[in-house]
Amino acid sequence: MGESPVRVLVCGDVHGRIGAVFSRVQTIQKKTGQFDLLLCVGEFFGSTPEAEEEWQQYKSGAKKAPIHTYILGAGSQETAKKFPSADGCELADNITYLGRRGVFTGVSGLQIAYVSGQEARQEPAPAHCFTPKDLAALVAPLTGSSKFRGVDILLTSQWPKGAWRFANQPEVDTKSCGSGAIANLADKVKPRYHFAALEGAHYERLPYRNHVVLQENAQHVTRFIALATVNNPAKKKYLYAFNILPMKTMDHTELVKQPQDVTENPYRRVQGQEGDVNKQLGHHPASLMSVQEPSTQFFFDLSSGQSRGGRGRGRKRPDWDGGRGGSGHKHPRRHPLPPGTCWFCLASPQVEKHLVVSIGTHCYLALAKGGLTSGHVLVLPIGHYQSVVDLASEVLAEMDKYKAALRSFYKSRGERCVLFERNYRSQHLQLQVVPVPLDRCATEDIKEAFVVQAQEQQMELMEIPQHSDLKQIAPPGTPYFYVELDSGEKLFYRIQKHFPLQFGREVLASEALLNIPTRADWKECKQSREEEEAACARLRDQFQPYDFALED
């Protein structure tokens, strides 16, 4: 086949509707030309008399599959009897059972790893289940070679547990869906494509990377795709077509290209976290949770800007409850601070509450003191966290909601926003958000201004991928400066010894961007308390349509 790509079709659970699948394949091939193979994940056979009758026509040779078809083994006890042994074999003309587990290499060099059935929950394992020994036997020969880079395709019937972490959410019950063992397998064999079924859902995850940015050599990305059941009433996608060049024939530079929407590996342990993949998926160890906030309740009335007991007027959601975050769970203290020492903890008597624009469950929005512009705001965690990389997952999720709301808000005013954080000589995370008029400068101009001014200060800002996890690049405790542009591009600098404290403001205030150099230092932009209160009230009113914290 040389350097030409292999044309592949992949199908979800067939459940005995064999004729329907092959009919669909023939229709596709008439329109787009011949495919090289069809791979079926999930349950191929059905348990009804109609399904058995249809299968006998293929088994007897009365009908023939129109394409080389490779299937996985039984996904349930009912269909286990259809497979004569755990080893692969031809079941009918052009229909091959791959086996319980193994690696299939085609004439093109395309390498396909596969595991049939579901994870065993008991010993001895039923015929339709795989065991840890099966996975070890699959992984060892592959990863034992120093030249191993990954496989082209991984076929499993079960989903990997937690595939949705860092990415778009599937339409399944994520608490019960998937296998931790399959997640570990995917992490080890690094497939370029991973297909699964059994859940009756179609889900195409954003691609994820197989290396840690700035710490490991670049590797190819993985695309996880789950397919629905053949001829399902909801018309969810059950057939996936793609072209693929075998990894062994590809130029390395081409192979490791990272798409714009790439995310972190959902199965990898983030540096500093405890436990295996099953523990870290959706569950944060107690040692990683936030510092417990003061036990005294704090209520805040946004309509008057004053703190008081009782519920805040004008708010349609429960008030923040001093450390429970609306969940009823207290978080163990991690960095205990004497009460009243932090200017930005919302329960601190020192916080300037008249600057608060919005309060969520875990974060709040405040007008920047001495802001660059009237729309310059801060997104801050309610509890005490030093930086973004310290945040618990639920706090980070709400911070992302505030970022999205602010982007929409500024866009409606003809502005784009620049976000930056300086984790250096600061004790409480302050995510600065500064609007820049769309007609004043393009995103590229902003990016260039940051890069050029950093170079002038003998600093090199590195670009990091859009869906990167900062925790992979800067473990907690690492000083850094970080910029996020409206395009999703991110610039990062690991602070070594010294860093100009006003760098972010200086770049934005420069002639190349906002051209307000006299406002680079916040101390030179102070307003009276009355002016601050009026400015905050105006911004609060303007932001109200975008404030999710006011929703039921």
C-alpha positions as CSV (number, residue, x, y, z in Angstrom):
1,M,0.0,0.0,0.0
2,G,3.1,2.2,0.2
3,E,2.7,5.7,1.5
4,S,-1.0,6.0,0.7
5,P,-3.3,6.3,3.8
6,V,-5.4,3.4,5.0
7,R,-9.1,4.0,4.7
8,V,-10.9,2.8,7.8
9,L,-14.5,2.5,8.9
10,V,-15.4,1.9,12.6
11,C,-18.8,0.8,13.9
12,G,-20.4,0.7,17.3
13,D,-22.6,-2.0,18.8
14,V,-24.1,-4.0,15.9
15,H,-26.4,-6.2,18.1
16,G,-27.0,-8.6,15.3
17,R,-28.0,-6.0,12.7
18,I,-25.3,-7.2,10.4
19,G,-27.2,-6.7,7.1
20,A,-28.0,-3.1,8.1
21,V,-24.3,-2.3,8.7
22,F,-23.1,-3.8,5.5
23,S,-25.9,-2.1,3.5
24,R,-24.8,1.2,5.0
25,V,-21.1,0.4,4.2
26,Q,-22.0,-0.3,0.6
27,T,-23.9,3.0,0.3
28,I,-20.8,4.9,1.6
29,Q,-18.4,3.0,-0.7
30,K,-20.6,3.8,-3.7
31,K,-20.3,7.5,-2.9
32,T,-16.7,7.8,-1.7
33,G,-14.9,4.7,-3.0
34,Q,-13.6,1.5,-1.4
35,F,-12.5,1.3,2.2
36,D,-9.8,-1.0,3.4
37,L,-11.4,-2.4,6.5
38,L,-14.3,-2.2,8.9
39,L,-13.6,-2.4,12.7
40,C,-16.5,-3.2,15.0
41,V,-16.3,-2.4,18.7
42,G,-18.9,-3.4,21.3
43,E,-21.5,-6.1,20.9
44,F,-21.4,-7.5,17.4
45,F,-24.0,-10.4,17.7
46,G,-27.6,-10.2,18.8
47,S,-29.5,-12.6,21.0
48,T,-32.9,-12.6,19.1
49,P,-34.0,-15.4,16.6
50,E,-34.0,-12.8,13.8
51,A,-30.4,-11.9,14.5
52,E,-29.4,-15.6,14.6
53,E,-31.1,-16.3,11.3
54,E,-29.3,-13.3,9.7
55,W,-25.9,-14.4,11.0
56,Q,-26.4,-18.0,9.6
57,Q,-26.7,-16.5,6.1
58,Y,-23.2,-15.0,6.4
59,K,-21.8,-18.1,8.2
60,S,-23.0,-20.4,5.5
61,G,-21.7,-18.2,2.7
62,A,-25.1,-17.3,1.3
63,K,-24.2,-13.7,2.0
64,K,-20.7,-12.2,2.1
65,A,-19.4,-9.1,3.9
66,P,-18.6,-6.4,1.3
67,I,-15.4,-5.4,3.3
68,H,-12.7,-7.0,5.4
69,T,-14.5,-6.9,8.8
70,Y,-12.7,-7.3,12.2
71,I,-14.8,-7.7,15.4
72,L,-14.3,-7.8,19.1
73,G,-15.5,-10.6,21.4
74,A,-18.6,-10.9,23.5
75,G,-19.6,-7.9,25.7
76,S,-22.1,-10.0,27.6
77,Q,-22.8,-13.6,28.8
78,E,-25.6,-14.0,26.2
79,T,-23.3,-13.7,23.2
80,A,-20.2,-15.4,24.6
81,K,-21.3,-18.8,23.0
82,K,-20.9,-17.2,19.5
83,F,-17.1,-17.3,20.0
84,P,-15.4,-20.7,19.8
85,S,-12.3,-19.7,21.7
86,A,-10.4,-16.8,23.2
87,D,-8.1,-16.8,20.2
88,G,-9.0,-15.0,17.1
89,C,-10.4,-16.8,14.1
90,E,-12.4,-16.3,10.9
91,L,-16.1,-16.7,11.7
92,A,-17.3,-16.2,8.1
93,D,-16.0,-15.1,4.8
94,N,-14.5,-11.6,5.3
95,I,-15.5,-11.5,9.0
96,T,-12.7,-12.1,11.5
97,Y,-12.8,-12.3,15.3
98,L,-9.7,-10.6,16.6
99,G,-9.6,-12.4,19.9
100,R,-9.7,-11.7,23.6
101,R,-6.8,-9.3,23.4
102,G,-3.7,-8.7,21.2
103,V,-2.1,-6.6,18.5
104,F,-3.1,-6.9,14.8
105,T,-0.7,-5.4,12.2
106,G,-2.0,-5.0,8.7
107,V,0.1,-5.3,5.5
108,S,0.3,-1.5,5.5
109,G,2.0,-1.5,8.9
110,L,-1.0,-0.1,10.6
111,Q,-0.9,-1.4,14.2
112,I,-4.2,-2.1,16.0
113,A,-4.3,-3.1,19.7
114,Y,-7.5,-4.5,21.0
115,V,-9.3,-5.8,24.1
116,S,-12.6,-7.6,24.0
117,G,-15.4,-7.5,26.6
118,Q,-15.7,-5.9,29.9
119,E,-13.5,-5.6,33.0
120,A,-13.8,-8.7,35.2
121,R,-15.3,-8.0,38.7
122,Q,-14.8,-11.5,40.0
123,E,-12.5,-14.6,39.8
124,P,-12.6,-16.8,37.8
125,A,-13.5,-14.3,35.1
126,P,-16.6,-15.0,32.9
127,A,-15.9,-15.6,29.2
128,H,-17.0,-12.1,28.2
129,C,-14.6,-10.4,30.6
130,F,-10.9,-9.4,30.4
131,T,-8.5,-9.6,33.4
132,P,-5.4,-7.7,34.6
133,K,-3.4,-10.6,33.1
134,D,-4.9,-10.0,29.7
135,L,-3.9,-6.3,29.8
136,A,-0.4,-7.1,31.1
137,A,0.0,-9.6,28.3
138,L,-1.0,-7.0,25.8
139,V,1.1,-4.1,27.2
140,A,4.4,-5.9,28.0
141,P,5.5,-6.8,24.4
142,L,4.7,-3.3,23.2
143,T,6.2,-1.1,25.9
144,G,9.2,-3.4,26.4
145,S,10.9,-1.9,23.4
146,S,12.7,1.4,23.8
147,K,11.5,2.3,20.3
148,F,7.8,2.1,21.2
149,R,6.0,5.3,20.5
150,G,2.4,4.1,20.6
151,V,-0.1,2.2,18.4
152,D,-2.2,3.6,15.6
153,I,-5.6,2.4,16.9
154,L,-6.9,0.9,20.1
155,L,-10.2,-1.0,20.1
156,T,-12.0,-1.6,23.4
157,S,-15.7,-2.4,24.0
158,Q,-15.7,-0.5,27.3
159,W,-15.0,3.2,27.6
160,P,-12.0,4.3,29.6
161,K,-13.0,5.8,33.0
162,G,-12.7,9.6,33.1
163,A,-12.1,10.1,29.3
164,W,-14.1,13.4,29.6
165,R,-11.7,14.9,32.2
166,F,-10.3,18.3,30.8
167,A,-12.8,18.1,27.9
168,N,-16.3,18.2,26.6
169,Q,-18.8,16.2,28.6
170,P,-20.5,13.0,27.1
171,E,-24.2,12.2,27.4
172,V,-23.7,9.3,29.8
173,D,-23.7,8.8,33.5
174,T,-20.0,9.6,34.2
175,K,-20.1,8.1,37.7
176,S,-20.8,4.6,36.5
177,C,-19.4,4.7,33.0
178,G,-16.1,3.2,32.0
179,S,-13.2,1.1,33.2
180,G,-10.2,2.3,35.1
181,A,-8.2,-0.5,33.7
182,I,-9.0,0.6,30.1
183,A,-8.0,4.2,31.1
184,N,-4.6,2.8,32.3
185,L,-4.3,0.8,29.1
186,A,-4.9,3.8,26.9
187,D,-2.3,5.8,28.8
188,K,0.3,3.1,28.4
189,V,-0.2,2.2,24.7
190,K,-0.8,5.8,23.5
191,P,-3.1,5.1,20.6
192,R,-3.6,7.8,17.9
193,Y,-7.3,6.7,17.8
194,H,-9.2,4.9,20.5
195,F,-12.7,3.6,19.8
196,A,-15.3,2.1,22.2
197,A,-19.0,1.4,22.5
198,L,-21.4,-0.4,24.9
199,E,-22.9,2.9,26.2
200,G,-25.3,3.6,23.3
201,A,-23.8,7.1,23.0
202,H,-21.8,8.9,20.4
203,Y,-18.9,11.0,21.9
204,E,-15.9,12.5,20.2
205,R,-13.5,13.8,22.8
206,L,-11.2,16.7,22.1
207,P,-7.8,15.3,21.3
208,Y,-5.4,14.9,24.2
209,R,-1.6,15.0,24.3
210,N,0.6,12.1,25.5
211,H,3.4,14.2,26.9
212,V,3.9,16.9,29.6
213,V,4.5,20.3,28.0
214,L,8.0,21.7,28.5
215,Q,9.0,18.5,30.5
216,E,8.9,15.7,27.9
217,N,9.6,15.4,24.2
218,A,6.5,16.1,22.0
219,Q,4.4,13.0,21.1
220,H,1.4,12.4,19.0
221,V,-2.1,13.2,20.3
222,T,-4.9,10.7,21.0
223,R,-8.5,11.0,19.8
224,F,-11.1,9.0,21.8
225,I,-14.3,8.3,19.9
226,A,-17.3,6.3,21.3
227,L,-19.9,5.1,18.9
228,A,-23.7,4.5,19.3
229,T,-25.7,1.4,18.5
230,V,-26.5,0.5,14.8
231,N,-29.9,1.9,13.7
232,N,-30.6,3.6,17.0
233,P,-33.9,5.5,17.1
234,A,-32.2,8.8,18.1
235,K,-30.0,8.6,15.0
236,K,-26.8,9.0,17.0
237,K,-23.7,8.4,15.0
238,Y,-22.6,4.7,14.9
239,L,-20.2,4.7,11.9
240,Y,-17.0,6.6,11.8
241,A,-14.8,7.0,8.6
242,F,-11.2,8.3,8.5
243,N,-7.9,8.0,6.6
244,I,-4.8,7.2,8.5
245,L,-1.1,6.8,7.6
246,P,0.6,4.2,9.7
247,M,2.8,5.7,12.4
248,K,5.8,3.8,11.2
249,T,5.7,5.5,7.8
250,M,5.2,9.0,9.1
251,D,7.7,11.9,9.4
252,H,8.1,12.5,13.2
253,T,7.4,16.2,12.8
254,E,4.2,15.5,11.1
255,L,3.2,12.9,13.6
256,V,3.6,15.1,16.7
257,K,1.8,18.1,15.4
258,Q,-0.5,19.4,18.1
259,P,-4.0,20.6,17.0
260,Q,-5.4,23.9,18.4
261,D,-8.0,22.2,20.6
262,V,-5.6,19.7,22.3
263,T,-6.0,19.1,26.0
264,E,-4.1,17.5,28.8
265,N,-4.1,13.7,29.1
266,P,-7.2,12.8,31.2
267,Y,-5.6,9.7,32.6
268,R,-2.3,11.1,33.8
269,R,-1.7,11.9,37.4
270,V,-1.2,15.7,37.9
271,Q,2.1,16.4,39.6
272,G,1.7,16.3,43.4
273,Q,-1.6,14.3,43.3
274,E,-2.0,11.1,45.2
275,G,-3.3,7.7,44.1
276,D,-3.9,5.9,40.8
277,V,-6.0,6.9,37.9
278,N,-9.2,5.7,39.5
279,K,-8.6,7.9,42.5
280,Q,-7.8,11.0,40.6
281,L,-10.7,10.9,38.2
282,G,-13.2,13.3,39.6
283,H,-12.1,12.8,43.2
284,H,-9.6,15.1,44.9
285,P,-7.7,13.7,47.8
286,A,-8.3,15.6,51.0
287,S,-4.8,16.9,51.1
288,L,-5.4,18.7,47.8
289,M,-8.5,20.5,48.8
290,S,-8.7,24.1,49.7
291,V,-8.0,25.7,53.0
292,Q,-11.0,25.9,55.2
293,E,-12.3,29.4,55.3
294,P,-13.4,31.0,58.6
295,S,-16.3,29.1,60.2
296,T,-18.2,32.3,60.8
297,Q,-20.8,32.9,58.2
298,F,-20.4,35.9,55.9
299,F,-23.2,37.5,53.9
300,F,-22.8,40.3,51.5
301,D,-25.5,42.6,50.2
302,L,-24.4,43.7,46.6
303,S,-27.1,46.3,46.4
304,S,-25.6,48.4,49.2
305,G,-22.0,47.2,49.1
306,Q,-22.1,46.5,52.8
307,S,-21.5,43.3,54.7
308,R,-24.2,42.2,57.0
309,G,-26.0,39.2,58.6
310,G,-28.8,37.6,56.6
311,R,-29.3,37.2,52.9
312,G,-28.1,39.7,50.3
313,R,-30.8,41.7,48.5
314,G,-31.2,41.2,44.8
315,R,-29.6,37.8,44.8
316,K,-31.5,34.8,43.5
317,R,-29.1,32.2,44.7
318,P,-28.0,31.0,48.2
319,D,-25.3,33.3,49.7
320,W,-21.8,32.1,50.1
321,D,-21.6,30.2,53.4
322,G,-18.1,30.8,54.7
323,G,-16.2,27.7,53.5
324,R,-18.9,25.1,52.7
325,G,-19.1,26.3,49.1
326,G,-22.8,25.3,48.9
327,S,-21.8,21.6,49.1
328,G,-22.0,21.1,52.9
329,H,-18.4,19.8,52.9
330,K,-15.7,21.5,54.9
331,H,-12.2,21.6,53.3
332,P,-9.2,20.7,55.5
333,R,-6.8,23.6,56.1
334,R,-3.7,23.5,54.0
335,H,-2.0,26.9,54.5
336,P,-3.3,28.3,57.8
337,L,-3.2,32.0,58.0
338,P,-3.8,34.2,61.0
339,P,-7.3,35.8,60.6
340,G,-7.4,39.2,58.9
341,T,-3.9,39.0,57.3
342,C,-5.1,38.7,53.7
343,W,-6.5,41.7,51.8
344,F,-8.4,39.4,49.3
345,C,-10.0,36.6,51.3
346,L,-13.7,37.7,51.2
347,A,-14.3,37.0,54.9
348,S,-11.3,39.1,55.9
349,P,-12.1,42.4,57.7
350,Q,-9.5,44.0,55.5
351,V,-11.1,43.2,52.1
352,E,-12.5,46.3,50.4
353,K,-16.1,45.0,50.0
354,H,-17.3,48.2,48.2
355,L,-15.3,47.0,45.1
356,V,-17.1,43.7,44.9
357,V,-19.1,43.3,41.6
358,S,-20.4,39.7,41.9
359,I,-20.2,36.7,44.3
360,G,-20.4,33.1,43.2
361,T,-20.1,29.9,45.2
362,H,-16.3,29.7,45.1
363,C,-15.1,32.9,43.4
364,Y,-15.9,36.6,43.3
365,L,-15.5,39.5,40.9
366,A,-14.1,42.8,42.1
367,L,-13.3,46.2,40.5
368,A,-9.5,46.6,40.3
369,K,-8.2,49.2,42.7
370,G,-6.5,51.9,40.6
371,G,-7.6,50.0,37.4
372,L,-6.0,50.6,34.0
373,T,-9.5,51.3,32.7
374,S,-13.0,51.6,34.1
375,G,-13.6,47.9,33.1
376,H,-10.5,46.5,34.7
377,V,-11.6,43.7,37.1
378,L,-10.2,40.9,39.2
379,V,-11.5,37.4,39.5
380,L,-10.6,36.0,42.9
381,P,-11.2,32.8,44.9
382,I,-13.4,33.4,48.0
383,G,-11.1,31.1,50.1
384,H,-7.4,31.5,50.4
385,Y,-5.4,30.2,47.4
386,Q,-2.1,31.6,46.2
387,S,-2.3,30.8,42.5
388,V,-4.3,29.1,39.8
389,V,-2.3,25.9,40.1
390,D,-3.4,25.6,43.8
391,L,-7.1,25.7,43.0
392,A,-9.4,22.8,43.8
393,S,-11.3,21.6,40.7
394,E,-14.7,23.2,41.6
395,V,-13.0,26.6,42.2
396,L,-11.2,26.4,38.9
397,A,-14.5,25.5,37.1
398,E,-16.2,28.6,38.5
399,M,-13.3,30.8,37.7
400,D,-13.6,29.5,34.1
401,K,-17.3,30.5,34.2
402,Y,-16.4,34.0,35.2
403,K,-13.8,34.2,32.4
404,A,-16.4,33.2,29.8
405,A,-19.0,35.6,31.2
406,L,-16.5,38.5,31.1
407,R,-15.5,37.6,27.5
408,S,-19.1,37.8,26.5
409,F,-19.7,41.0,28.4
410,Y,-16.7,42.8,26.9
411,K,-17.5,41.5,23.4
412,S,-20.9,43.2,23.7
413,R,-19.1,46.5,24.4
414,G,-16.8,46.1,21.4
415,E,-13.8,45.0,23.5
416,R,-11.6,41.9,23.8
417,C,-10.1,41.0,27.2
418,V,-6.6,40.1,28.3
419,L,-6.2,38.0,31.4
420,F,-3.0,37.7,33.4
421,E,-1.7,36.4,36.7
422,R,1.5,37.1,38.5
423,N,2.3,34.4,41.0
424,Y,5.2,36.2,42.6
425,R,5.3,38.2,45.8
426,S,1.5,37.8,46.2
427,Q,-0.3,35.7,48.7
428,H,-3.8,35.5,47.2
429,L,-4.6,34.7,43.6
430,Q,-5.6,37.7,41.6
431,L,-6.6,37.0,38.0
432,Q,-6.5,40.4,36.3
433,V,-8.9,41.0,33.4
434,V,-8.4,44.1,31.3
435,P,-10.6,45.0,28.3
436,V,-9.0,46.4,25.1
437,P,-11.1,48.0,22.3
438,L,-11.4,45.7,19.3
439,D,-10.7,48.6,16.9
440,R,-7.6,49.7,18.8
441,C,-5.4,46.6,18.4
442,A,-5.7,43.0,17.2
443,T,-4.9,39.9,19.3
444,E,-1.6,39.5,17.4
445,D,-0.6,43.1,18.4
446,I,-1.2,42.3,22.1
447,K,0.7,39.0,21.9
448,E,3.6,40.8,20.1
449,A,3.7,43.6,22.7
450,F,4.0,41.1,25.6
451,V,6.7,39.1,23.8
452,V,8.8,42.1,22.8
453,Q,8.6,43.9,26.1
454,A,9.6,40.6,27.9
455,Q,12.6,40.3,25.6
456,E,13.6,43.8,26.5
457,Q,13.7,42.7,30.1
458,Q,15.7,39.6,29.2
459,M,12.7,37.3,29.8
460,E,11.4,34.7,27.3
461,L,7.6,34.2,27.3
462,M,6.8,30.7,26.0
463,E,3.6,29.9,24.2
464,I,1.7,27.0,25.7
465,P,-1.1,25.0,24.1
466,Q,-4.7,26.3,24.5
467,H,-6.1,23.5,26.6
468,S,-2.9,23.0,28.7
469,D,-3.1,22.5,32.4
470,L,-0.9,24.9,34.2
471,K,-0.3,22.3,36.9
472,Q,1.7,20.3,34.5
473,I,4.0,23.2,33.7
474,A,4.2,25.0,37.1
475,P,3.7,22.7,40.1
476,P,2.3,24.5,43.2
477,G,4.9,26.8,44.7
478,T,6.5,27.7,41.4
479,P,6.6,31.5,40.8
480,Y,5.3,32.4,37.3
481,F,3.7,35.1,35.1
482,Y,0.9,34.0,32.8
483,V,-1.1,35.7,30.0
484,E,-4.3,34.5,28.3
485,L,-5.5,36.2,25.1
486,D,-9.0,36.1,23.7
487,S,-7.9,33.7,21.0
488,G,-7.2,31.1,23.7
489,E,-3.4,31.6,23.2
490,K,-1.4,31.5,26.4
491,L,2.0,32.9,27.2
492,F,4.0,31.7,30.2
493,Y,7.2,32.8,32.0
494,R,8.7,30.8,34.9
495,I,10.1,33.5,37.2
496,Q,13.7,32.8,38.3
497,K,14.9,35.5,40.7
498,H,13.5,39.0,40.0
499,F,10.4,40.1,38.1
500,P,9.0,43.6,37.5
501,L,5.8,43.6,39.6
502,Q,3.9,45.9,37.2
503,F,4.9,44.1,34.0
504,G,1.4,43.1,32.9
505,R,0.1,46.6,33.4
506,E,3.1,48.2,31.8
507,V,2.6,46.2,28.6
508,L,-1.1,47.0,28.4
509,A,-0.6,50.6,29.2
510,S,2.2,51.0,26.6
511,E,1.9,53.1,23.5
512,A,1.6,50.0,21.3
513,L,-1.7,49.0,23.1
514,L,-3.8,51.3,25.3
515,N,-1.4,54.2,25.2
516,I,-1.9,55.3,28.8
517,P,1.7,54.9,30.1
518,T,0.9,57.1,33.2
519,R,-1.5,54.5,34.5
520,A,1.1,51.6,34.5
521,D,1.4,51.8,38.3
522,W,-1.9,51.3,40.2
523,K,-0.8,53.6,43.0
524,E,-0.9,56.5,40.6
525,C,-4.5,55.8,39.7
526,K,-6.2,55.9,43.1
527,Q,-9.7,57.2,43.4
528,S,-11.7,58.3,46.4
529,R,-14.0,55.8,48.1
530,E,-17.0,57.6,46.7
531,E,-15.6,57.4,43.1
532,E,-14.8,53.7,43.6
533,E,-18.3,52.9,44.9
534,A,-20.0,54.8,42.0
535,A,-17.7,53.0,39.4
536,C,-18.4,49.6,41.0
537,A,-22.2,50.2,41.0
538,R,-22.1,51.2,37.3
539,L,-20.1,48.1,36.3
540,R,-22.3,45.8,38.5
541,D,-25.4,47.1,36.6
542,Q,-23.8,46.7,33.2
543,F,-22.5,43.2,34.0
544,Q,-25.8,41.9,35.5
545,P,-27.1,40.3,32.3
546,Y,-24.0,38.1,32.2
547,D,-23.7,37.4,35.9
548,F,-24.5,33.7,36.3
549,A,-24.3,34.1,40.1
550,L,-27.7,35.8,40.0
551,E,-29.4,32.9,38.4
552,D,-31.6,30.4,40.3
